[in-house]
Amino acid sequence: MSYVWSVTAGICLTFGGIHLFLWTASRQSWANLAFAISALAAAGYTTLELFQLRAATPHEYVEYARWTLALGTAVALGLVAFIRLYLQAGRLWLLWLICGVRALILVLNFAAEPNFYFAEIIDLRTISLLGQRVVAPVGEASPWALLPQLSHVLIIIFVLDAARTAANAGGRTGPWLTGGAIAVAVALAGLSVALRSRGLLPGAFVGQFMLLPIGVMGYRLSLDLYRAGRFARSLGESEARLRVAAHAASLGLWEWDMRRDIVWANDAARAHVRTGETAAAGIERFVQSVHPDDRESVREALGRSAQTGAEYGVEFRAINATGATVWLAARGQAEIGEDGKPVRLLGIVQDITERKVAEAELELQRAELAHVQRVSTMGYLASALAHELSQPLAAILRNAEAGELFLRHEPPEVDELRPILEDIQRDEQRAAGVIDRIRLLLKHRRLEYEPLDVGELVEQTMALARPETLARRVVPQIDIAPALPSVLGDRVQLQQVLLNLVTNALDAMDPRPIERRRLIVTVRRAVHDGAEVTVADTGSGIPAEQLSRVFEPFITTKSSGLGMGLALSKMIVEAHGGRIWAENNTAGGANIRFTILNATAERRTAA
């Protein structure tokens, strides 16, 4: 018998000591602490029960019984706490009811005389148990002995209800195994306590019954530890692969702990951005290394992600570890804490300086090509523009001659000079407007995006093209929808696109009889907001084999064309975030359509 009780106490003590150590290593593992309390209390209960079975007097038996009951309370509360923490289930009101009943039992245990289970112990009788002589009490049962049975029933209900809830939530059988083992052990312990109260058993044997749930709980926790270790190894391997990949791609990894305001960064990230030591710099130190012109956009992107938990992405200039200015791209997402609020930002940062330099060179080449094309276009329209200028200049000359005649009269007719001077001023402004439009188209300049009235833009461009349409004996039809949104673009570049399309349409209609030449320019609201401009003609259309390639460089339907006008138009439209496409009309001719973003889109400045 002594061997059995000693082995039982040793097993409980071993399990309890292991999980107590695990809890000290990870203070967040409260389930391990609850299990350790229950197992250590069971080891103490078994040890005291062995002394109780060998008591020499009723008084000695009673004292051992008091302390075994106190340890039994620790076992019971440890079990229900473990279930609540491990399964993340169980009704709180029932848990508090169990604690209240066990607290009452504990108070009565030390207050009742001679013993909680006995109103009176007359004597101790000697019996044989597993080949050894032990003692059993002889006396009258106490009415308080029903309270432990009530607590046992409540524990069984709590445990089975928690197991059912956890199993339904996770679709697993593990909660039933853990809860079932505890329920069986508590039921057997309750039965043995009732039999001892009636003098039918020498002891409660709680330690022996506890071996079943302790073994199951230990198995489940050990299995979790094994899985956690395997996951940690897998995570370590993944982190190693990530480090290799990040190093190969020159990716910097960084993390901002928002609660402590600490920015951690790996070597690559700290080479891109001067953040100080690995885990000592705050977010403001990081922001200060950003170029002054880009700090506000970086603060806005990080702040929005920190408040909402959304992904963030931002490109900016920064001062790297060598003091050079580089272009960087940062991407990442916030990590949400248990309270539902972001607690840290995780992300990567990559050097995109080469890409930005390439984009700047491409934009410069595009601007030079656009300039050449504008000069070519204006040369093509030179004669028509000369005609457009000759009209206001001739009017100015005629008004000046008329004014001179009025001045020769005796006396001079001064009152007639006022309308003549007003006409001269109006004609001068008309000529100046034509010259300004030519100057802007010929000017070699950077792109300047600004909100534009697309209807006004179309009318100004068609006014610029009016001499050419008159020379071709074409009367354009302009249809502009009302209440169009402002668009975001470069005025001169978009005028060039429209002028290219109008010129192509006029060329396509040259072989047609005059009465069949129709040029229609339509402006409508785009499907996805912004504006859509359509230039339609009644020419010969675009050959089917060239329709899908008409915007490629050097693809042209004109015998004398270079094939660069539509290609350049496509580059300009796409630089504005829009798209351009062509289609043939069933009645003849072609439609060229392009879209422009509205003015609420993010403003961009060409590099």
C-alpha positions in Angstrom: 0.0 0.0 0.0 2.8 2.4 0.9 4.4 1.8 -2.4 1.1 2.6 -4.3 0.5 5.8 -2.4 4.2 6.8 -2.8 4.2 6.2 -6.6 0.9 8.1 -6.9 2.3 11.1 -5.0 5.5 10.9 -7.0 3.7 11.0 -10.3 1.5 13.9 -9.3 4.6 15.7 -7.9 6.5 15.2 -11.1 3.8 16.4 -13.4 3.1 19.4 -11.1 6.8 20.4 -10.9 7.3 20.2 -14.7 4.3 22.4 -15.5 5.1 24.8 -12.7 8.6 25.3 -14.2 7.0 25.8 -17.7 4.7 28.5 -16.2 7.7 30.3 -14.6 9.4 30.3 -18.1 6.3 31.6 -19.8 4.1 33.6 -17.4 1.3 33.8 -19.9 0.7 30.0 -19.8 -2.0 30.2 -17.0 -3.3 26.8 -17.9 0.0 25.3 -16.9 -0.1 27.0 -13.6 -3.7 25.7 -12.9 -2.6 22.2 -13.8 0.5 22.5 -11.6 -1.6 23.6 -8.6 -4.0 20.7 -9.0 -1.2 18.1 -9.5 0.9 19.4 -6.5 -2.2 19.5 -4.3 -3.0 15.9 -5.3 0.5 14.8 -4.4 0.1 16.5 -0.9 -3.3 15.0 -0.5 -2.0 11.5 -1.2 0.9 11.9 1.2 -1.3 13.1 4.1 -3.9 10.4 3.3 -1.1 7.8 3.9 -0.4 9.3 7.3 -4.1 9.5 8.0 -4.5 5.8 7.3 -1.8 5.1 9.9 -3.1 7.5 12.6 -2.8 6.2 16.2 -5.6 8.2 17.8 -8.9 9.8 16.6 -7.5 13.3 17.3 -4.5 12.6 15.0 -6.9 11.2 12.3 -9.1 14.3 12.5 -6.1 16.7 12.1 -4.9 14.8 9.0 -8.5 14.9 7.6 -8.7 18.7 8.0 -5.6 19.2 5.9 -6.5 16.6 3.3 -9.8 18.3 2.8 -8.0 21.7 2.3 -5.8 20.1 -0.3 -8.8 18.6 -1.9 -10.3 22.1 -2.3 -7.1 23.1 -4.1 -7.3 20.1 -6.4 -11.0 20.9 -7.2 -10.3 24.6 -7.9 -7.2 23.8 -9.9 -9.3 21.4 -12.1 -12.0 23.9 -12.9 -9.5 26.7 -13.5 -7.6 24.5 -15.9 -10.7 23.7 -17.9 -11.6 27.3 -18.1 -8.1 28.4 -19.2 -7.2 25.5 -21.4 -10.5 25.0 -23.3 -11.4 28.7 -23.2 -15.0 27.6 -22.3 -17.2 27.1 -19.3 -19.9 29.3 -17.7 -18.4 31.9 -15.4 -21.4 32.0 -13.0 -21.1 28.2 -12.5 -17.4 28.6 -11.9 -18.0 31.2 -9.2 -20.7 29.1 -7.6 -18.2 26.2 -7.3 -15.6 28.5 -5.8 -18.2 29.7 -3.3 -19.3 26.2 -2.2 -15.6 25.1 -1.8 -14.9 28.2 0.2 -17.8 27.4 2.5 -16.5 23.8 2.9 -13.0 25.1 3.7 -14.4 27.4 6.4 -16.6 24.7 8.0 -13.6 22.3 7.7 -11.7 24.2 10.3 -14.7 25.4 12.3 -16.6 22.1 12.8 -15.8 19.7 15.7 -14.5 17.1 15.8 -14.5 16.8 11.9 -16.2 18.1 8.9 -17.4 14.7 7.8 -18.2 13.4 11.3 -20.4 14.8 14.0 -18.6 12.5 16.4 -15.7 9.9 16.0 -16.0 7.2 18.7 -13.0 5.1 17.8 -10.7 3.8 15.1 -11.0 0.3 13.8 -8.2 -1.6 12.1 -8.6 -3.2 8.7 -6.4 -4.7 6.1 -5.7 -2.8 2.8 -3.4 -4.1 0.1 -1.6 -6.4 2.6 -1.1 -3.6 5.3 -3.0 -2.7 8.4 -4.8 0.7 8.2 -7.4 2.5 10.4 -11.0 3.6 9.6 -13.1 6.0 11.6 -16.1 4.8 13.7 -18.7 7.5 14.4 -21.7 9.5 13.3 -21.7 11.3 9.9 -22.0 15.1 9.8 -24.9 16.9 7.9 -22.3 19.1 6.3 -21.0 16.0 4.4 -23.5 16.7 1.6 -21.7 19.9 0.6 -18.7 18.1 -1.0 -21.2 16.0 -3.0 -22.9 19.2 -4.2 -19.6 20.6 -5.3 -18.7 17.4 -7.1 -21.9 17.5 -9.1 -21.3 21.2 -10.0 -17.8 20.4 -11.1 -19.0 17.6 -13.3 -21.7 19.8 -14.9 -19.2 22.7 -15.4 -16.5 20.4 -17.0 -18.9 18.6 -19.4 -20.6 21.8 -20.5 -17.2 23.4 -21.2 -16.0 20.3 -23.1 -19.2 20.4 -25.2 -18.8 24.1 -26.0 -15.1 23.8 -26.9 -15.7 20.7 -29.1 -18.6 22.4 -31.0 -16.5 25.5 -31.5 -13.4 23.7 -32.8 -14.8 20.5 -34.2 -12.3 18.5 -32.1 -12.6 15.4 -29.8 -9.7 16.5 -27.5 -12.0 18.6 -25.2 -14.3 15.6 -24.6 -11.2 13.4 -23.7 -10.0 16.0 -21.2 -13.4 16.9 -19.7 -14.5 13.2 -19.6 -11.4 12.1 -17.7 -11.9 14.9 -15.1 -15.7 14.2 -14.8 -15.0 10.4 -14.2 -12.3 11.1 -11.6 -14.5 13.7 -9.8 -17.4 11.2 -9.8 -15.3 8.4 -8.3 -13.7 10.8 -5.7 -17.2 12.0 -4.7 -18.4 8.4 -4.3 -15.4 7.4 -2.2 -15.8 10.5 0.0 -19.5 9.5 0.6 -18.5 5.9 1.5 -15.8 7.1 3.9 -18.3 9.4 5.6 -20.4 6.4 6.3 -17.4 4.4 7.6 -17.4 2.0 4.6 -14.0 3.0 3.4 -10.9 4.0 5.4 -10.0 6.8 3.0 -11.2 8.9 0.1 -8.4 7.8 -2.3 -8.6 11.1 -4.1 -4.9 10.9 -5.2 -5.4 7.6 -6.9 -8.5 8.8 -8.8 -6.7 12.0 -9.8 -4.1 10.0 -11.7 -6.6 9.6 -14.6 -7.2 13.4 -15.2 -3.7 14.3 -14.4 -2.4 11.8 -16.9 -4.8 13.1 -19.6 -4.1 16.7 -18.8 -0.4 16.1 -18.8 -0.7 14.3 -22.1 -2.7 17.1 -23.7 -0.3 19.8 -22.4 2.7 17.8 -23.4 1.2 17.3 -26.9 0.7 21.1 -27.1 4.3 21.6 -26.1 5.5 19.2 -28.8 3.4 20.9 -31.4 4.6 24.3 -30.2 8.2 23.1 -30.4 7.6 21.7 -33.9 5.9 25.0 -34.9 8.8 27.0 -33.5 11.3 24.9 -35.5 9.2 25.4 -38.6 9.0 29.1 -37.9 12.7 29.3 -37.4 13.3 27.6 -40.7 10.8 29.9 -42.4 12.5 32.9 -40.8 15.9 31.6 -42.0 14.5 31.3 -45.6 12.9 34.7 -45.3 16.3 36.2 -44.2 18.0 34.6 -47.2 15.3 35.8 -49.6 15.3 39.3 -48.1 19.1 39.4 -48.4 19.1 38.2 -52.0 16.4 40.8 -52.9 18.0 43.6 -50.7 14.8 43.8 -48.8 14.8 45.6 -45.4 12.6 44.2 -42.7 11.3 46.6 -40.0 8.8 46.7 -37.2 7.3 49.5 -35.1 6.1 48.6 -31.6 3.5 51.3 -31.2 2.9 50.9 -27.5 6.6 51.2 -26.6 7.5 53.4 -29.7 10.4 51.2 -30.6 11.4 50.6 -34.3 13.3 47.4 -34.9 15.1 47.0 -38.3 17.4 44.4 -39.8 20.8 45.4 -41.3 19.4 45.9 -44.8 16.6 48.3 -43.5 19.1 50.3 -41.4 21.4 50.6 -44.4 18.4 52.1 -46.4 17.2 54.4 -43.6 19.3 55.8 -40.7 17.2 54.5 -37.8 20.0 54.2 -35.2 20.5 51.0 -33.2 18.6 47.8 -33.9 15.9 48.3 -31.3 16.4 51.7 -29.8 15.0 54.2 -32.2 11.4 55.5 -32.2 9.2 56.2 -35.2 10.1 59.9 -35.2 13.8 59.0 -35.7 12.7 57.0 -38.7 10.6 59.9 -40.1 13.4 62.4 -39.6 15.6 60.4 -42.0 12.9 60.9 -44.7 13.4 63.7 -47.2 11.5 66.9 -45.9 9.3 67.0 -49.0 8.1 63.4 -48.4 7.7 63.3 -44.6 4.1 64.3 -44.5 3.0 61.6 -46.9 5.0 59.0 -44.9 3.4 60.2 -41.6 0.0 60.1 -43.2 0.4 56.5 -44.6 1.8 55.1 -41.3 -0.8 57.0 -39.2 -3.7 55.8 -41.3 -2.5 52.2 -40.9 -1.9 52.6 -37.2 -5.4 53.9 -36.7 -7.4 51.5 -38.9 -5.1 48.4 -39.2 -5.2 48.7 -43.0 -2.3 47.9 -45.3 0.1 50.7 -46.1 2.2 51.5 -49.0 4.3 54.6 -49.7 7.3 55.7 -51.8 9.6 58.3 -50.5 13.1 59.7 -50.6 15.4 59.1 -47.6 19.0 59.6 -46.4 20.7 56.2 -46.2 23.5 55.1 -43.9 26.1 56.6 -46.2 24.4 60.0 -46.3 23.2 59.6 -49.9 19.6 60.4 -50.9 17.8 57.3 -52.2 14.3 56.4 -53.3 12.6 53.8 -51.1 9.3 51.8 -51.2 7.7 50.7 -47.9 4.9 48.1 -47.8 3.3 46.4 -44.8 0.4 45.9 -42.5 -0.6 46.5 -38.9 -0.9 43.7 -36.4 -4.0 43.7 -34.3 -3.9 43.0 -30.5 -6.4 41.2 -28.3 -8.3 44.4 -27.8 -8.9 44.8 -31.5 -6.6 47.7 -31.9 -3.3 47.8 -33.9 -0.3 47.2 -31.7 2.6 47.1 -34.2 3.3 47.8 -37.8 5.3 45.2 -39.8 6.7 45.7 -43.2 9.5 45.8 -45.8 11.5 48.6 -47.3 13.2 48.3 -50.7 15.6 50.6 -52.6 13.9 51.7 -55.8 16.4 54.4 -56.8 17.3 52.7 -60.1 13.7 52.4 -61.1 13.0 56.0 -60.3 16.0 57.1 -62.3 14.8 55.0 -65.2 11.3 56.5 -64.9 12.8 60.0 -65.0 14.9 59.2 -68.1 11.8 57.7 -69.7 9.8 60.8 -68.9 12.5 63.0 -70.3 12.6 61.0 -73.5 8.8 61.2 -73.7 8.9 64.9 -73.2 11.6 65.3 -75.9 9.6 63.2 -78.3 6.4 65.1 -77.5 8.3 68.4 -78.2 9.5 67.1 -81.6 6.0 66.0 -82.5 4.5 69.3 -81.4 7.0 71.2 -83.7 6.1 68.8 -86.5 2.4 69.3 -86.0 2.8 73.1 -85.9 4.8 73.0 -89.1 2.0 71.1 -90.7 -0.5 73.8 -89.5 1.8 76.7 -90.2 -0.1 78.0 -93.3 -3.5 77.7 -91.6 -2.2 79.5 -88.5 -0.8 82.3 -90.7 -4.3 82.7 -92.1 -5.7 82.7 -88.6 -3.3 85.5 -87.6 -3.9 87.5 -90.8 -7.5 88.1 -90.0 -7.1 90.0 -86.7 -4.0 91.8 -88.1 -5.9 92.9 -91.3 -8.8 94.1 -89.1 -6.4 96.1 -86.9 -4.9 97.7 -90.1 -8.3 98.6 -91.5 -9.4 100.1 -88.1 -6.2 102.1 -87.9 -6.7 103.5 -91.4 -10.3 104.4 -90.5 -9.1 106.1 -87.4 -6.6 108.1 -89.4 -9.4 109.3 -91.7 -11.5 110.5 -88.8 -8.6 112.5 -87.4 -8.1 114.3 -90.8 -11.6 115.8 -90.6 -11.9 119.4 -89.6 -12.7 119.3 -86.8 -11.5 115.7 -86.0 -14.4 113.2 -85.3 -13.0 112.1 -81.9 -16.2 110.3 -80.8 -15.9 107.9 -83.7 -12.4 106.8 -82.5 -13.8 105.0 -79.3 -15.4 102.0 -81.1 -12.4 101.8 -83.5 -10.0 101.5 -80.6 -12.2 98.9 -78.9 -12.1 96.8 -82.1 -8.4 97.2 -82.3 -8.0 96.0 -78.7 -10.3 93.0 -79.3 -8.5 91.9 -82.5 -5.1 92.3 -80.7 -6.3 90.0 -77.9 -7.5 87.5 -80.5 -4.1 87.5 -82.2 -2.3 87.3 -78.9 -4.4 84.3 -78.0 -3.4 82.5 -81.1 0.3 83.3 -80.6 0.1 82.1 -76.9 -1.4 78.8 -77.9 1.4 78.3 -80.5 4.1 79.3 -77.9 2.7 76.8 -75.3 2.7 74.0 -77.8 6.2 74.6 -79.0 7.6 75.1 -75.5 9.9 72.4 -74.2 8.7 71.9 -70.6 8.0 69.4 -67.8 4.6 68.0 -67.2 2.4 70.0 -64.9 -0.7 68.3 -63.6 -3.6 70.5 -62.6 -7.4 70.4 -62.4 -8.8 71.3 -65.9 -12.3 71.9 -67.3 -12.3 69.3 -70.1 -15.0 71.1 -72.0 -13.0 74.3 -72.1 -9.9 72.3 -73.0 -11.7 70.8 -76.1 -13.1 74.2 -77.2 -9.6 75.9 -77.0 -8.0 73.0 -79.0 -10.7 73.1 -81.7 -10.2 76.9 -81.9 -6.5 76.3 -82.5 -7.4 73.7 -85.2 -10.1 75.9 -86.8 -7.9 77.3 -89.6 -7.0 73.8 -90.7 -10.7 72.6 -90.6 -11.7 75.6 -92.7 -8.9 74.9 -95.2 -10.2 71.3 -95.4 -13.8 72.6 -95.7 -14.9 70.7 -92.7 -17.3 72.1 -90.1 -16.6 70.3 -86.7 -19.5 69.2 -84.5 -18.6 69.6 -80.8 -20.9 67.9 -78.3 -20.0 68.5 -74.6 -22.1 67.0 -71.9 -23.1 69.3 -69.1 -21.9 69.1 -65.4 -18.7 67.2 -66.3 -16.1 66.7 -63.5 -12.8 68.5 -63.5 -10.0 66.3 -64.8 -6.4 66.1 -63.7 -3.8 66.7 -66.4 -1.3 68.7 -68.3 -3.1 71.2 -70.5 -0.6 71.4 -73.3 -0.1 67.6 -73.5 -3.8 66.9 -73.6 -4.2 69.6 -76.3 -1.5 67.9 -78.3 -3.4 64.5 -78.0 -6.6 66.1 -79.2 -4.8 68.0 -82.0 -3.2 64.8 -83.2 -6.5 63.0 -83.3 -8.2 65.9 -85.2 -5.4 66.1 -87.7 -5.5 62.3 -88.3 -9.3 62.5 -88.8 -8.9 65.4 -91.3 -6.3 63.4 -93.2 -8.5 60.3 -93.3 -11.4 62.3 -94.8 -9.3 64.0 -97.6 -10.3 61.4 -100.3 -14.0 61.8 -99.4 -16.3 64.3 -101.2 -16.8 67.5 -99.3 -20.4 66.8 -98.5 -19.5 63.5 -96.8 -16.8 64.9 -94.5 -18.0 65.0 -90.9 -15.8 65.5 -87.8 -17.6 65.0 -84.5 -15.8 65.6 -81.1 -17.8 64.3 -78.1 -17.1 64.7 -74.4 -18.9 62.5 -71.9 -18.5 61.4 -68.3 -16.4 58.2 -68.1 -17.8 55.0 -66.7 -15.4 55.0 -63.8 -15.6 58.8 -63.3 -13.5 61.3 -65.0 -14.1 62.2 -68.7 -14.1 60.3 -72.0 -13.3 62.2 -75.2 -14.2 60.8 -78.7 -13.0 62.0 -82.1 -15.1 60.5 -84.9 -14.7 60.9 -88.6 -16.3 59.6 -91.8 -13.0 58.6 -93.5 -12.0 55.1 -94.7 -11.5 53.7 -91.3 -8.6 51.6 -90.0 -7.7 48.3 -91.7 -8.8 45.3 -89.6 -5.2 43.9 -89.4 -3.9 47.2 -88.0 -6.7 48.0 -85.6 -5.1 46.3 -82.6 -1.7 47.7 -83.4 -2.6 51.3 -84.5 -1.0 52.7 -81.3 2.3 51.0 -81.8 5.3 53.1 -83.0 5.8 53.3 -86.8 2.4 51.8 -87.5 0.5 54.2 -89.9 -2.3 54.1 -92.5 -1.0 57.2 -94.3 1.5 56.9 -97.1 3.5 59.9 -95.8 3.0 59.3 -92.1 5.7 58.3 -89.6 3.4 56.4 -87.3 4.4 58.3 -84.2 1.3 60.5 -83.6 -0.9 57.8 -82.1 2.0 56.1 -80.3 2.8 59.4 -78.6 -0.8 60.1 -77.8 -1.0 56.7 -76.1 2.0 57.5 -73.9 0.6 60.8 -72.9 -2.9 59.4 -72.0 -1.4 56.5 -70.0 0.9 59.0 -68.2 -2.3 60.7 -67.1 -3.7 57.4 -65.8 -6.2 57.0 -68.6 -6.5 54.7 -71.6 -7.0 55.2 -75.4 -8.5 52.8 -78.0 -9.8 52.8 -81.5 -12.8 51.3 -83.3 -14.3 51.4 -86.7 -17.8 52.6 -87.4 -20.2 50.3 -89.3 -21.2 53.3 -91.6 -17.5 54.1 -92.3 -14.8 56.0 -90.6 -13.2 55.5 -87.2 -13.6 56.5 -83.6 -10.7 57.3 -81.3 -11.6 57.4 -77.6 -9.5 58.3 -74.6 -10.2 58.8 -70.9 -8.8 61.2 -68.3 -8.9 60.8 -64.5 -11.0 63.3 -62.4 -9.3 66.0 -60.4 -9.9 64.1 -57.1 -7.4 61.4 -58.1 -4.0 61.5 -56.4 -1.8 64.3 -57.8 1.4 63.2 -59.5 4.3 65.2 -60.7 6.5 64.0 -63.5 10.1 63.3 -62.4 
